[in-house]
Amino acid sequence: MHYDTIIIGGSFAGLAAALYLARARKSVCILDNGRPRNRFATHSHGFFAHDGSVPGELLSTMRKQVAAYPSVTFLEDAAVDASLDGEILSVRLQSGAVITAPRTLLAFGISDTLPDLPGVAERWGRSVLHCPYCHGYEFSDQQLGVLNLMEMSHHQAALISEWGPTTFYLNGGTLEPEAAEALERRGVTIEPAPVVSLHGEGHSLSGIELADGRSRALNALFIAPRNHFNSPIAEQLGCEVEATPLGSTITVDALQMTSIRHVYAAGDITRQGHSITFACADGVMAGTAIHRSLAFDA
């Protein structure tokens, strides 16, 4: 099948772009496996008019609104590989089908690689968290912690202290004297002992166990896990990719176009700051830019 645009990824960025393309009466095929990054969170915050909403319900509503346009096709399939023939992109799907389009939006998102620490995975998105702007308010003035996972984790600890009493768990790691002094000025407690596990009822967190047998009360643990792309398509197409302390990002210009002409990218794969608002804004920019390129580019 041939479309005006193929969108690889049907979460917030992909759907926002699809809506604008559909309203411009362009044919769009959206590939999505139904596993958005924020599926672990029970509520989403910071998105105007939807603060506190359930992320899955937001996506369901957006999907229904986009699907109402007759030029939109949803495929619950995965892109296995892609290649360019001139300006036409061919995408081979997991099902074996091949679809083509002159424009492509990469919006396949990222996945987090959680530390192998008992108690983390089952609490991810509930009481083990990444973004304080998304979830910090709900744990205001409670016992907060930051786990040392990377060189910049001490900066995360300094920021988290804005929301309440914070302990930086070095987890057997080291800390430069200047960083330790900066944390102390912020009132952050530094705990050097390795961490053994997290405890609490269900998805809640009540304590953290240390290797020396001690345990400390804890209501929320913030971490900065590394992440990886959910698809190899960007690398297959030769898109420029930049390495960051947490993973990689696809380089895009002001119109969300990658280093490959007529291949666009939006959402978490293009930036280090992640939120629904950013993803939707990226999608809108990409969608309008794709439409204008279809209308005016030779």
N, C-alpha and C positions, 0 to 999 in steps of 0.2 A: 504494500500500500504506500501511496505517496501523499505527503502532507506539506503544508506550508512550513510548519515548525514541529520538531520533535522535542518534547520536554522530558528529560530523564530525571525523574524524582517528582512526586506529587504531594509534597508537604507545603509549608507556608510560602516559600519562595516560588516554587513551581506553579502552585495554584494562583498566586497573585499575578504572575506573568500570563498564565493561561486566560484569566478573566479579561485582561486588557486585549489580548490577541483575539479572543472570541468576540468581544464587542467591536473589534475592527473587522469582523467577518472573515477571519483567516482560519484555515483548518489546522487543528492542533491535535497531536497525539501525545498523551501523558502516560508515561511508564511509571508504575509505582508498585512496591511490594507491601505497602501498608505497615511499615515498621519505622515510624518517625523517631528521631533521637529523643524527644521529650515524652515518649510513651510511658516512661517510668514515673513521671510526676503526676500527682493527683490534681494539682491546681497550677495555673499559670498566672503570673502577676506582671504588671507593668505595661500591658497592652490596653490602650484606651478603649473604653466602653466594654471591655471584657476582663477587667481585673478580677482575678479569683476564679475564672472559668476553668472548666476541665479541658485540657488540650485536645483530647480525642473528640470531644463534642464540637469544639471550634473547627477542627479539620473536617468533620463530617458535614457541618453546615456549609463550609466553603466548597467542599466537593460537590454537594447537591446544587449549589448556586452555579458553579462552573458547568456542571453536567447539563444544566437546563439549556445551554446554547447548542444548537444542532451541529455546529462545526467542530465540536469537541469530542474526541474519542479517548476513553480510558482503557488501558490495557494493564491487567494485573500480571505483569511479566517483567523480566529483568533484561537489561542490555548486557550482552556477553562481550561483544566487541563492535568496533566501529571503524569505518574508513571513509576517506574523502576521495571522490572522483570529480575533479574540478571543484565546483562549489556545491555539489550534491553529497550529502552525508548518507551513508548506508549503515544501518544499525541491525546487527543480527541479535535476535532475542533468544532467551533460554528455551523457548518453545520451538525454536527452529525457524520461525518466520523472519522475514527481512522487511524493514520499513525504510523509507527514504524521505529526505526533505532538504531544501536549500538553506535552512536555518536550524540551529540547535541551541537549546538551553540546558546546561548542566546544572542540576539542582538536586543531586543525589545525596547530599548531606554527608555527615561524618558519624562515626561511632567512637565511643570512649573505651579506652583500655583501662579497666579498674585495677587497683593494686590487689595482689593476692593476699588479702587480709580477711580472716573470718569475720563475718558480720557486715561487710561493706556492700556486697552485691545486692542483698535482699533489702537494704535500706537506701539504695541509690535513688535519688530524686525525692526522697521523703525526709530523711534525717541525715543522710550523707549527701552533701550538696556541692555544687560548683559555683553558682552565681549568687552573691549576696543580694544583688538588686532584685533577683527573681524570688528569693526565699528568705532572705535575712530578717525582714520585718517580722515574720511569724515567729521567730526565735529571739526577739528583742529581750535583752537583759537576762537571758538564760546562760547556762554554761556552754561556751562555744570553744571549738577546737579547730586547728588547722594541722593537717598531716604533711610532713616534709617529704615531697615527692620529686622536687626539682630545684634547680639553683635559685629560682625566684620565689619559692614558697614562702620565704620570710616576708616578702612584700605582700603576699596574700594575707598573712597573719596580721600585718600592720593595718590593712584595710578592714578586715573582719572585726577588729576591735571597735570599730564605729558602732557596731550593733550590740555589743555586750562584752562581759568579761571573757577574755580569750587566752587560751593556752596554745603555744606552738609546740607540737610534738615532733622533736627532732628525729625520733625513730632510729636512734643510734648514729645519726649523721653528725656533721660538723657545721659550725656557724662562725663566720668571720666576726671578730670583735666589734667592728663598726656596725654590723647588722644586729648583733646582740644588744648593743647600746641603743640603737634606734628602736628596737622592740620594747626595751625596758622603759624608754621615754614614753612609749604609747601605752604602758601599763600591761603589756603582754607578758604572761608567765612562760618561761622556757623550760620544757621538760625533755631532758636528754635521753631517757631510757627508751629502748626499743618497744614498739607496740605489738601486743600479742593478738588481741581480738577486741571486738565491740560487743556490747551487751544491751539488751532492752527487750521489751515485750513487742512482738510483731514487728512492724516497720519503725517503731519508735526506738530512740536511743537514750539510754540512761547512764551508761558507764563505759569506760575504756580500760582494758587490762594491760598492764605493763609487764615486761619480761622479768622484772625483779619481784613480782608477786603483788605489787601495789595495784590499786585501781582508783580511778578518779571519776567523779560525777561528770557527765557530759550529755548535753541535749541535742547538739548538732555538730557534725564534723564536716568541715569544708576541705575539699581536695581539688587539685588541678591535675587531672589525669591526662596522659597523652591521648591523642585521637588519630584516626586514620580515615581516609576516604572510603566511602561505601562502594565505590566503583573504580575500575582501572581505566575508564574511558578517557579521562583527561590526559593521562600519560600516553595512551595508545595514539591519540590524535596529535601529540607533541605540544600540548599547551604548556606554557611556561608556569612552573611551580616553584614556590618559595618555601624554604624550610624555616620553621619557627620552633621555639622551645617546646611547644605542645604538639606539634605535628606539621602538616604542610597546608599551604593555601594556594589556590589558583590565582595567578595574577590577572587582574582585569583593569580596564580603563574606566573612565567616568560613566560610560554607557553600559558597563558590565560585559564588554566584549573581551575575550581572552586574546592571547597572542596569535591565535589562529582566526583568520578572517571569517566572520559570520558564525563563529562558535562563541556563545555567551555562557556566563556562569553567574550564579547568584546564591545567596544564603551562606550558611556556615562554612562552606568550602572556599569562600573568598575572603574571609575576615577572621580576626582573632576574637573580636567581641561578638557574642552570640545572643540573639533574642528574637522573639516573634516579630517585633517591630522592625528590626534591621532586615530580617528575612523578607518580610512583605515589601518593604521599601526597595530592596534590591530587585525583587521580582517585578514590581511595577516599572522600575527603570529599564530592566531588561526587556519586558514585554513591549513597552512603547518604542524602545530602540530597535527591536527586531521588526516591528511593524513598519517603522519608517525606512528601515533598510530594504524591506521587501517592496515598499512603495517607490523608493527613489533610487536605490543603487542599481547600476547597470549590471 
